[in-house]
Amino acid sequence: MTDAAQSFTAGDRHSRTTGRAPGELGDLAVAFDDMADAVVRSERDRRTMTADVARNCARRWPRCWPRCRPGWRNCATDWCGSHARASPA
């Protein structure tokens, strides 16, 4: 279990415990594997969300920029935000 934890910490997101022990140590190994799976899912979701945000910004920026330059601080809510809601994707 120590090897799996050290490998996971070093970036090997496929690292899991091997074998099962009885009692509390076995429960700990199962909990580690569950935690590792949750971390991997969370990282995947974060990457997906970041890519989605980048795509949306890239798509909307050319329409927003000419109208937002004078008041850039309110761009997202004043023009781009309302325009994005009113326009089909």
Secondary structure, 3 states (H helix, E strand, C coil): CHHHHHHHHCCCCCCCCCCCCCHHHHHHHHHHHHHHHHHHHHHHHHHHHHHHHHHHHHHHHHHHHHHHHHHHHHHHHHHHHHHHHHCCC
